[in-house]
């Protein structure tokens, strides 16, 4: 499907992911989660985590390449970057004050539930912000696809994505934004230039619209308003297991995945973004990119715990994605 929409004259674009608040993910199992006594856990698993980090990991698993800019503080930041490099991802380390946060996922083996604990992350100093712009000067090139994904750390102004988009445009690059909360609201409300691609899920679309979007048609209409008002050139609205809406000035379509058993929905969003960006970077059209992203997200939900997509499943599912004009 992607090959039919690919423009062969285009060179492969560089993909740069940016993670300002990464997390060293610690996961383990214990017989039962109860208050009071020490809970003896099985051997812990350590994984690099955070929005842009996982986008780069997904791209690597799908056979693509990217460079990950990762804010790294202290020993946890160094370990996170080492683990990411061990997976074959090229890392540009952004030293920051403070200690890179950890997150903890503990599975209760008796009940089968998982408890997830996420720390806020270190507060950035002014020098850390200066270092960010200096590093971007060094790594951002013309025609780069820059993916800003994940939450902002404490202390950073929520208008940072707006400024980063203007910075990328001035450098001849394009920005893909996948964030949440106040940063997402300000990114949309204060956008001075359109984002190349804006990805939101259903709850985030409701927050931006200021009302519940109860049907795919409502969501599509809101997505069209983002395009018409100059907030984004492309909008991707992820609606969970039902599928993904893709919207631009020239088209609106729905990518519907096949019915599959959901093992864990964790990692689906980052797999969606990773596959889409990888496809766009190699010259695929928007429709083909969203279809590949939908297939990668479906592949991710077939894997346990925090696992991301794998290439074999994503490519197999791609032929089963139904694309409907909307």
C-alpha positions in Angstrom: 0.0 0.0 0.0 2.8 2.4 0.9 4.7 1.8 -2.3 1.7 2.9 -4.4 1.7 6.3 -2.7 5.5 6.9 -2.5 7.2 9.6 -4.4 10.4 7.9 -5.7 12.1 11.2 -6.5 12.1 12.2 -2.8 15.2 11.4 -0.8 14.8 9.8 2.7 14.2 12.6 5.2 16.0 12.6 8.5 13.8 11.8 11.6 14.6 13.5 14.9 12.7 12.6 18.0 12.7 14.9 21.0 12.0 13.6 24.6 12.2 16.3 27.2 10.9 14.2 30.1 12.0 10.6 29.5 11.6 7.9 32.1 13.6 4.8 33.0 10.8 2.3 33.1 11.1 -0.4 35.8 8.7 -3.3 35.6 8.3 -6.4 37.8 5.9 -8.9 39.2 4.8 -9.7 42.7 2.5 -12.5 44.0 0.0 -10.0 45.5 -0.2 -6.2 46.0 -1.4 -5.5 49.5 -0.7 -2.6 51.9 1.7 -3.1 54.8 4.3 -5.9 54.3 7.3 -5.7 52.0 6.3 -7.0 48.6 8.9 -9.3 47.2 9.2 -8.9 43.4 10.7 -11.0 40.7 13.7 -9.6 38.8 13.0 -6.2 37.4 13.1 -5.3 33.8 14.5 -1.9 32.8 13.5 -0.1 29.6 14.1 3.4 28.2 10.8 5.2 28.1 9.0 8.5 27.2 7.1 9.6 24.2 9.9 10.4 21.7 12.1 7.6 23.0 9.4 5.1 22.3 8.7 6.6 18.9 12.4 6.1 18.0 12.3 2.5 19.4 9.2 1.8 17.3 10.9 3.1 14.2 13.9 0.8 14.9 11.7 -2.2 15.3 10.0 -1.4 12.0 13.3 -1.3 10.2 13.8 2.4 10.0 16.3 4.9 11.5 16.0 8.0 13.6 18.0 10.1 16.0 16.7 10.6 19.5 17.4 13.8 21.4 17.0 12.8 25.1 17.2 15.0 28.1 19.6 13.1 30.4 20.1 13.8 34.1 22.4 11.9 36.4 22.9 8.1 36.6 19.3 7.3 35.6 19.5 9.4 32.5 22.9 7.9 31.5 21.4 4.3 32.0 18.3 5.2 29.9 20.5 6.5 27.1 22.7 3.4 27.2 19.7 1.1 27.0 18.4 3.1 24.1 21.7 2.9 22.2 21.8 -0.8 22.9 18.6 -1.1 20.9 20.3 0.4 17.9 18.9 4.0 18.2 21.3 6.9 17.6 21.1 9.2 20.7 22.0 12.8 21.1 22.2 13.4 24.9 21.0 16.7 26.3 22.6 17.0 29.8 20.2 18.6 32.3 20.4 19.3 36.0 18.5 17.0 38.3 17.9 13.3 38.0 15.9 11.6 35.1 12.7 10.2 36.5 11.8 6.6 36.9 8.4 4.9 36.4 7.3 1.7 38.1 4.9 -0.9 36.7 4.1 -3.7 39.2 1.9 -6.7 38.1 -0.2 -8.4 40.8 0.1 -12.1 39.8 -2.9 -13.2 41.9 -5.4 -10.7 40.4 -3.7 -10.1 37.1 -3.8 -6.3 37.4 -0.9 -3.9 36.8 -0.2 -0.9 39.0 1.7 2.0 37.3 3.5 4.7 39.3 4.9 7.7 37.3 7.1 10.4 38.8 6.9 14.0 37.6 10.5 14.4 36.5 13.2 17.0 37.4 12.7 20.8 37.3 14.7 22.3 34.5 17.0 25.2 35.2 17.4 28.2 32.7 20.7 26.7 31.6 19.0 23.5 30.6 16.6 25.4 28.3 19.6 27.2 26.8 21.3 23.8 26.2 18.2 22.6 24.4 18.3 25.4 21.8 22.1 24.9 21.4 21.7 21.2 20.7 18.9 21.8 18.3 21.1 24.2 16.4 23.6 21.4 16.0 21.3 18.5 15.0 18.4 20.1 13.2 18.8 20.2 9.4 16.7 21.3 6.5 13.8 18.9 5.7 14.2 17.1 9.0 11.0 15.6 10.4 11.2 16.5 14.1 8.8 14.6 16.4 8.1 16.3 19.8 6.4 13.6 21.8 5.5 13.2 25.5 5.0 15.4 28.5 6.9 18.5 29.5 9.0 18.4 32.7 8.0 20.6 35.6 9.0 24.2 35.2 9.0 24.4 31.5 6.5 26.9 29.9 3.6 25.1 28.2 4.1 27.3 25.2 7.4 25.6 24.4 5.9 23.5 21.5 4.7 26.6 19.9 8.1 28.1 19.9 9.7 24.9 18.8 7.4 24.7 15.8 8.3 28.2 14.7 12.0 27.4 15.2 11.7 24.2 13.1 9.9 26.1 10.3 12.6 28.8 10.2 15.2 26.0 9.8 13.3 24.5 6.9 12.2 21.5 9.0 8.7 20.1 9.8 7.3 19.3 13.3 5.1 16.5 14.4 3.5 17.1 17.8 2.1 14.5 20.2 1.7 15.9 23.7 -1.1 16.4 26.2 -2.5 18.6 28.9 -1.7 22.3 29.1 1.1 22.0 26.5 -1.4 20.6 23.9 -4.0 23.2 24.6 -1.5 26.1 24.3 0.0 24.4 21.2 -3.3 24.6 19.4 -4.6 27.9 20.8 -1.4 29.8 20.3 -0.1 28.3 17.1 1.4 30.9 14.8 2.3 28.5 12.1 0.7 25.2 11.4 2.2 22.0 12.7 3.1 19.5 9.9 1.2 16.8 11.8 -0.8 17.0 15.0 -1.7 13.7 16.6 -4.4 13.5 19.4 -6.5 10.8 20.9 -10.3 10.9 21.6 -10.0 12.3 25.1 -7.5 15.0 24.0 -9.8 16.0 21.1 -12.7 16.4 23.6 -10.5 18.7 25.7 -9.4 20.8 22.8 -13.0 21.1 21.5 -14.3 21.9 24.9 -17.1 19.4 24.6 -17.6 15.6 24.1 -17.1 14.5 20.5 -19.5 11.6 20.7 -19.2 10.2 17.1 -16.4 9.8 14.6 -18.3 12.4 12.5 -18.0 14.9 15.3 -14.3 14.2 15.7 -13.7 14.5 11.9 -15.5 17.9 11.9 -13.3 19.1 14.7 -10.2 17.8 12.9 -11.3 19.7 9.8 -11.6 22.9 11.9 -8.0 22.5 13.0 -6.8 22.3 9.4 -9.1 25.2 8.2 -7.9 27.5 11.1 -4.2 26.9 10.2 -3.4 24.9 13.3 -2.1 21.9 11.4 -1.4 20.7 7.9 -2.4 17.2 8.9 -4.4 15.9 11.8 -4.5 12.3 13.0 -7.2 11.5 15.5 -6.6 8.1 17.2 -9.9 6.5 18.2 -8.6 3.4 19.9 -9.6 -0.1 18.6 -12.1 1.4 16.2 -9.4 3.0 14.1 -7.7 6.3 13.1 -8.9 9.4 11.3 -6.6 11.2 8.9 -7.5 14.7 7.9 -5.8 17.3 5.6 -7.0 20.1 3.5 -7.6 17.7 0.6 -8.9 14.6 2.2 -10.5 13.0 5.2 -10.5 9.2 5.7 -10.8 6.5 8.3 -8.3 3.6 8.7 -10.1 0.7 10.3 -7.9 -2.2 11.7 -9.1 -5.8 11.8 -10.6 -7.2 15.0 -7.8 -8.6 17.1 -7.4 -9.6 20.7 -6.0 -6.8 22.9 -3.2 -8.1 25.2 -2.0 -4.6 26.2 -2.9 -1.2 24.8 0.3 0.3 26.2 2.7 1.5 23.4 0.0 1.7 20.7 0.1 5.5 20.4 3.9 5.6 20.1 3.9 2.8 17.6 1.3 4.7 15.6 3.4 7.9 15.5 6.6 6.0 14.8 5.2 4.1 11.8 3.5 7.2 10.4 6.7 9.3 10.6 8.8 6.5 9.2 6.5 6.3 6.2 6.4 10.0 5.7 10.2 10.2 5.9 10.6 7.6 3.1 8.1 9.5 0.9 4.8 7.7 1.4 1.6 9.7 1.0 -0.4 10.8 4.0 -3.0 8.1 3.5 -0.5 5.3 3.3 1.4 6.7 6.3 -1.8 6.7 8.5 -2.6 3.1 7.3 0.9 1.9 8.3 0.5 3.7 11.6 -2.8 2.0 12.3 -1.3 -1.4 11.5 1.6 -0.7 13.8 -0.7 0.4 16.6 -2.7 -2.8 16.2 0.5 -4.8 16.2 1.5 -3.1 19.5 -1.7 -4.1 21.3 -1.0 -7.8 20.5 2.2 -7.6 22.6 2.3 -7.9 26.5 3.0 -5.2 29.0 4.8 -2.2 27.6 6.1 -3.9 24.5 5.9 -1.9 21.3 5.0 -3.1 17.8 7.1 -5.5 15.8 7.8 -5.4 12.1 6.4 -8.8 11.1 3.0 -8.2 12.7 2.7 -4.6 11.4 3.4 -5.5 7.8 1.0 -8.5 8.0 -1.8 -6.3 9.4 -1.2 -3.5 6.8 -2.9 -5.5 4.1 -6.0 -5.9 6.4 -6.5 -2.2 7.1 -9.7 -0.9 5.6 -9.5 2.7 4.4 -12.9 4.5 4.1 -13.5 8.1 2.8 -15.0 10.2 5.5 
